[in-house]
Amino acid sequence: MRLTILFDPPYWIGLLEDERDGRLYAARHIFGAEPSDPEVYDFVLHHLSELCQQMQVGLPIETRDTKHVNPKRVQRDIRRELRQVGITTRSQEAMRLQYEANKRERQLQSRAQREAERAHRRAAAREKAKARHKGH
């Protein structure tokens, strides 16, 4: 699990990336102004678990063959990764999939709520019609 705090204009965001079960999960938290160390510590203690629970859709991680790699190349790759500022493309893709899953869930809930409201209105209209026919 990795938490990266970066400036994504106009806000400071915290990008949480987690690799588990061969999949990459990502979520972000918007801090707004530049967070101080106590704010980050408070976020990690109290809100990180909520953010982890939101990460339900992940991207499969490509596995590479394990073969000997030149140590200098490994150092260059590490240096390049440390210099990299911003959200990785894989993280953006994982967050997009999570947003789409949340959107589908909200659509299903709102559709069910609309149908329930329509059924209630129809039942009320039928009751009124029956009452009118009975003459009461």
N, C-alpha and C positions, 0 to 999 in steps of 0.2 A: 504494500500500500504506500502511495506516495502523494503528499500534499504539496503542491507548488503554488506559491502566491506570486501573482504577476499583474502588471498593469495592462489591461485591455481597454484602451481608451473608450469612454471617459471614466471607467471605474477600475478599482482594484478587485481582482477575483481570486478565489482559491480553487484550484483545479485538483480534484481528488481522482487518482487513477489506482485501480486495483486489478491485479492479475490473479485469478483463481480458476480452477477447473479448466485450464487451457483457454480461458476467455479474458478479454480486456473489458473492464467496466469503468465508466467515467461519469463524473458529476461535477457541477461547479456551484460555488457559493459566491454571491456578490457582496463584497464588503463595503463598497462605496468609496469613502476616503481611505487613504493609506492606513492599514491597520497597524497598531502598535503591538509590541510583544505580548503584553497582558491580554489584548483582545484576541490574538491568535491562540494563546493558551486557553482562554475561556471558550473559544470556538471548538478547539480540539476536545476539551473536557465535556462540554455540554451538547454540542450540536453535530459532532462528527458522526455519531451513531445514527442520527436521523438521516444524514446524507447518505450513509452506507446502505440504509434500508431502501432508499429510493433507487439505488442502482440494481435493476433487475434484468435489463437487457444488455448483453455483451457481444463483442465481436470475437470470433475465433482468432487465436494467436497462431501465426505461422511458425512452425517448428523448423529449425535449421539443422543440417547435419553437423554433428560434433566432430570437427576435425581440427588439427593443429592450426592455430592462428598466430601470426607473428606478434610478439608482445608489443612491438612499436606500433603496429596497427591497432591493437587493443587500446593503447594509451591515446592514440589519435582519436579513436572513436569515443572514448570517455571524455576527452577534452572537447570534442565537437558537441557531445550531448550536454555537457555542462554550460557551454556557451549558448546553446539553443534557448531562445526566449520565446515564449508563446505556447499556444496550445498545439499539440501534435495532431496530425491529420487523423490518426486512429482514434484519439480521444474525442475529436469532434464528431466522428462517425458514430462512436458509441453513445455519445450524448444525443445525437440526432435520433438514433433508434429508440432511446429511452423516451424522448419527447413524443415520438410518433406512437409508442405504446400507451403513454399517458393520454394522448389525444383520443385514441380509439376507445379507451376505457371511459373517458368523459362523454364521448358521443353515445356509447351504449347506455350509460346511466341517464343522460338527458333524454334519449329516445324512449326509454322505459318510463321515465317520469311523464313525458308528454302523452304517451299512450294511456297511462293511468289516469291522467287528468281528463283526457277525452272520454274514457270509459265512464268516469264519474259524472261528467256532464251529460252523456247519453242516458245514463241510468236516472239522473234527476229529471231529465226531460220526459222520459217514459213515465215516471211516477206522476208528474204533473198532468200528462195526457190522460192517464188512467183516472186520476182524481177528477178531471173535467168530465170524463165520460160517465162516471158514477153519479155526478151531480152534487158532489159535496163541496 
